[in-house]
Amino acid sequence: MRRTGVWNWEEGLDLPGECERIVRRAQAGQDSIVNLGCLMLVALMSGDAFMFDLEDKLACVLCRGGERTRFNVQDWGKQSTSQAGCDK
């Protein structure tokens, strides 16, 4: 995997936008990992995408087999207070 740039997430994190970008990468068949503090977004070439909250040990399926799943992401501030959830 090639690194394309460095970005300080604390200066302008758009969590819903990051989720949308990782879904588009999964739909394009691109492997990608984005680490945002305690959150990790993963896209797989199989068309699957996930968001993991490493601190709270939670996971959300964002995309499965190229099909977007229903999810609701809310950004409540800095790393220590960011929350994300999935609608089921």
N, C-alpha and C positions, 0 to 999 in steps of 0.2 A: 504494500500500500504506500502511496506517495503522500507526503505531507504538503498541503498547499498553502498554509499560512498559520499565523499565530494570532489568537484573538483573546482578549481578556473578557471573559463572560460576565464578570461583576459590573462592567461598565455599560452593558446594554443587552442583557439576556432577554431574548424573546422565546420563552419556552414553547408556547404553541407553534411558533414559526419553526423552531428547531425540530419539533415533532413532525411537522408537515414536510420539512426537507428530508428527514430520515425516511419517511414513507415514500417520497418520490424516488429516493435512491434505491430502496427495496424494489419498487415497481420497475425501475430501470435495470434491475439485476446487478446492482453494484454493492459489494461488501463495504461496510463503513461502520466505524465506531466513533462516537462522540462522548467525551467524558466532561460532565458539567458538575464538578464537585461531587456530591453524593449521588447524582443522577448519571446514568449511562444509557445512551441511545444506541441501538444496534440495528443495522440493516444487513440482510443476507441476500446473496445472489438468487436464492430460492424464491424471493419475493416476500419474505417474512421480515417484520420489523418489530422491535420491542423497546420498551422503556423500563429500566430497572432502577429502583430506589435502593441503593446499597446500604444506606443507614437504617431504613425501616424494614428492609428485606421484603419489598413489594415488587411486583412486575405487572406490566400492562402490555397486551398485544395491540400493536398499532396497525399492523397489516399482516395478512396471512395469505400466502400464495398469490400475492399481487393485488388482493382485494382489501381495500381499506376497511378497518373495523371501526365501530362506533367508540369514540373515546372523548373525554372531556378533560382538558389539562388547564390547571389554574396555577399561575405563578404568584406566590404570596411574598415575594421579596428576595432577600439574599439567600445564599446557600443554606444557612442554618434554618431558614423558615420556608424554603420552597416546598410546595406540596403538589403532588400530581395524582390524578386518579382516573380510573376507567369506569365508564358506564357499562353496565352489563345488561 
